[in-house]
């Protein structure tokens, strides 16, 4: 919408670059072009504003397939007004000179024209197509048919309208029919999922069986090795006992031989000691046989004194001393003759 301001009974219009303005003054064209800005008097001016930018028109309508199934078609048509003069001549794009608001609804007329034309070609295509085919290939066929039909529509170029693009968003059946159509696919998907589950379980069971077999084989191998270990331990114990017995025999023989040698040495030593003692005794006896009795008595007294116990103190009473002196007097040397 153009921007209109008031100044002292005059009006000033400023339009956007995407809006084509046509200004007629007293039946003559005074201004014509996009993005204009000018002064005018509202009593003598006839203004038209034609948008020249690309515009999107979304549409949705129902159709019926060859197997009598209702479907909903969602599409979008992009169009633009390439000839603003033709469009302003065929449609009411006039605006109020005081407010700049369209007096009519030209864009709604264009939308109705495009929608009905697109719907007509869509119905013509889907009426010859089954539901399953329409859901699979219907989008492309409907898009091509609608684009060709709009390009061949004579009213559009006569109105100055160019169709830029046609897009068909979706073709949808009724909710119940869509659920029914989804059921086989869902069942197939579920079957595939179940089969994958069964295969996974089978693989898991096979792996568990392999693991159990490996564990059993490991236990058998372990038991066999334990048996070998027991046998080896018995063999080692028996060999150790035999070696210990042999070692004990060797030690016993060595000990016996040592004792024999020791006994022989002791006997030899005892024999030599006995012989030495006999010789010493014989020599002692010969010496004692050659000396006189006084010497023997002195030796006997000496030997006796060596074997007497230690006397720390000796107490002699007068009686003992008197008796001893009398004995000594009696045993003194005899008087000479």
ZIJOQUI-V440564 format. One record per residue. N is the residue number from 1. PHI is phi in radians with two decimals (none if undefined). NEAR is the number of other C-alpha atoms within 10 Angstrom. Layout:
{{N	PHI	NEAR} {N	PHI	NEAR}}
This chain:
{{1	none	15} {2	-1.25	21} {3	-1.67	13} {4	-2.05	19} {5	-2.15	14} {6	-1.98	13} {7	-2.57	8} {8	0.91	5} {9	1.46	9} {10	-1.76	13} {11	-2.14	18} {12	-2.08	18} {13	-1.93	21} {14	-2.29	16} {15	-1.89	20} {16	-1.50	15} {17	-1.11	14} {18	-1.65	14} {19	-2.13	20} {20	-1.65	23} {21	-1.83	30} {22	-2.10	23} {23	-2.02	21} {24	-1.85	16} {25	-2.17	17} {26	0.96	11} {27	1.48	10} {28	-1.94	10} {29	-1.35	13} {30	-1.69	13} {31	-2.38	15} {32	-2.70	17} {33	2.75	17} {34	-1.50	19} {35	1.09	15} {36	-1.51	18} {37	-2.57	16} {38	-2.79	12} {39	-1.73	14} {40	-2.74	18} {41	-1.87	15} {42	-1.16	16} {43	-1.32	12} {44	-2.02	11} {45	-1.90	19} {46	-2.12	21} {47	-1.96	21} {48	-2.32	26} {49	-2.13	26} {50	-2.00	28} {51	-1.25	21} {52	-1.95	18} {53	-1.45	14} {54	-1.22	15} {55	-2.21	15} {56	-1.73	15} {57	-2.11	17} {58	-1.57	15} {59	-2.43	19} {60	-2.55	16} {61	-2.64	15} {62	-1.72	15} {63	-2.49	21} {64	-2.23	21} {65	-1.44	21} {66	-1.19	14} {67	-1.73	13} {68	1.08	12} {69	-1.98	15} {70	-1.38	17} {71	-2.31	23} {72	-1.93	15} {73	-1.89	22} {74	-1.98	17} {75	-2.49	23} {76	-2.36	18} {77	-2.04	22} {78	-1.77	15} {79	-2.42	21} {80	-2.61	17} {81	-1.63	23} {82	-1.51	19} {83	-2.18	17} {84	-1.06	26} {85	-1.13	19} {86	-1.12	15} {87	-1.12	22} {88	-1.16	21} {89	-1.37	12} {90	-1.67	13} {91	-2.17	17} {92	-1.53	18} {93	-1.80	23} {94	-1.23	22} {95	-2.13	20} {96	-1.22	15} {97	-1.16	22} {98	-1.61	16} {99	-1.97	14} {100	1.38	19} {101	-1.62	17} {102	-1.06	19} {103	-1.37	12} {104	-2.01	13} {105	-2.29	12} {106	-1.19	18} {107	-1.18	16} {108	-1.18	10} {109	-1.13	13} {110	-1.13	17} {111	-1.09	17} {112	-1.12	14} {113	-1.07	15} {114	-1.17	22} {115	-1.11	19} {116	-1.15	13} {117	-1.13	15} {118	-1.10	26} {119	-1.14	21} {120	-1.06	14} {121	-1.24	19} {122	-1.14	24} {123	-1.08	18} {124	-1.13	17} {125	-1.32	20} {126	-1.24	23} {127	-1.16	17} {128	-1.86	13} {129	-2.16	19} {130	-1.25	16} {131	-1.10	24} {132	-1.09	13} {133	-1.18	12} {134	-1.14	23} {135	-1.25	15} {136	-1.51	10} {137	-2.02	13} {138	-1.22	22} {139	-1.08	20} {140	-1.18	13} {141	-1.15	15} {142	-1.17	26} {143	-1.07	21} {144	-1.12	16} {145	-1.18	18} {146	-1.18	26} {147	-1.09	20} {148	-1.16	14} {149	-1.17	16} {150	-1.19	21} {151	-1.18	14} {152	-1.60	11} {153	-1.28	13} {154	-1.25	10} {155	-1.23	11} {156	-1.21	18} {157	-1.15	18} {158	-1.19	13} {159	-1.64	20} {160	1.40	18} {161	-1.94	20} {162	-2.01	18} {163	-1.53	19} {164	-1.48	14} {165	-2.72	12} {166	-2.26	22} {167	-2.25	18} {168	-1.79	21} {169	-1.36	15} {170	-2.83	15} {171	-2.18	21} {172	-2.09	17} {173	-1.42	23} {174	-1.16	12} {175	-1.06	10} {176	-1.15	9} {177	-1.15	15} {178	-1.12	12} {179	-1.13	12} {180	-1.13	12} {181	-1.23	13} {182	-1.32	12} {183	-1.04	12} {184	-1.04	11} {185	-1.11	11} {186	-1.12	13} {187	-1.11	11} {188	-1.12	12} {189	-1.09	12} {190	-1.13	12} {191	-1.10	12} {192	-1.08	12} {193	-1.14	12} {194	-1.10	12} {195	-1.10	12} {196	-1.10	12} {197	-1.13	12} {198	-1.11	12} {199	-1.09	12} {200	-1.12	12} {201	-1.14	12} {202	-1.08	12} {203	-1.09	12} {204	-1.12	12} {205	-1.11	12} {206	-1.07	12} {207	-1.14	12} {208	-1.09	12} {209	-1.09	12} {210	-1.08	12} {211	-1.12	12} {212	-1.10	12} {213	-1.09	12} {214	-1.10	12} {215	-1.11	12} {216	-1.11	12} {217	-1.07	12} {218	-1.13	12} {219	-1.11	12} {220	-1.10	12} {221	-1.09	12} {222	-1.13	12} {223	-1.10	12} {224	-1.08	12} {225	-1.19	12} {226	-1.12	12} {227	-1.07	12} {228	-1.07	12} {229	-1.14	12} {230	-1.10	12} {231	-1.06	12} {232	-1.14	12} {233	-1.09	12} {234	-1.07	12} {235	-1.06	12} {236	-1.12	12} {237	-1.12	12} {238	-1.10	12} {239	-1.13	12} {240	-1.13	12} {241	-1.12	12} {242	-1.10	12} {243	-1.13	12} {244	-1.13	12} {245	-1.11	12} {246	-1.09	12} {247	-1.12	12} {248	-1.11	12} {249	-1.08	12} {250	-1.10	12} {251	-1.12	12} {252	-1.12	12} {253	-1.07	12} {254	-1.11	12} {255	-1.13	12} {256	-1.12	12} {257	-1.07	12} {258	-1.11	12} {259	-1.11	13} {260	-1.08	12} {261	-1.08	12} {262	-1.13	12} {263	-1.11	12} {264	-1.09	12} {265	-1.12	12} {266	-1.11	13} {267	-1.13	12} {268	-1.07	12} {269	-1.15	12} {270	-1.11	12} {271	-1.10	12} {272	-1.15	12} {273	-1.12	12} {274	-1.09	12} {275	-1.10	12} {276	-1.12	12} {277	-1.12	12} {278	-1.12	12} {279	-1.08	12} {280	-1.12	12} {281	-1.12	12} {282	-1.12	12} {283	-1.13	12} {284	-1.12	12} {285	-1.15	11} {286	-1.10	11} {287	-1.13	10} {288	-1.15	14} {289	-1.28	11} {290	-1.54	9} {291	-1.54	10} {292	-1.44	9} {293	-1.20	11} {294	-1.10	9} {295	-1.11	11} {296	-1.06	13} {297	-1.14	11} {298	-1.10	11} {299	-1.10	13} {300	-1.13	12} {301	-1.15	12} {302	-1.11	12} {303	-1.09	11} {304	-1.17	11} {305	-1.13	11} {306	-1.17	10} {307	-1.69	9} {308	-1.25	9} {309	-1.24	8} {310	-1.25	8} {311	-1.97	6} {312	-1.34	5} {313	-2.54	6} {314	-2.31	6} {315	-1.92	6} {316	-1.93	9} {317	-1.46	8} {318	-1.05	9} {319	-1.15	9} {320	-1.14	11} {321	-1.16	11} {322	-1.16	12} {323	-1.13	11} {324	-1.18	12} {325	-1.19	12} {326	-1.17	11} {327	-1.20	11} {328	-1.13	11} {329	-1.19	10} {330	-1.30	10} {331	-1.70	9} {332	-1.26	8} {333	-1.19	8} {334	-1.18	7} {335	-1.22	5} {336	-1.25	4} {337	-1.39	3}}
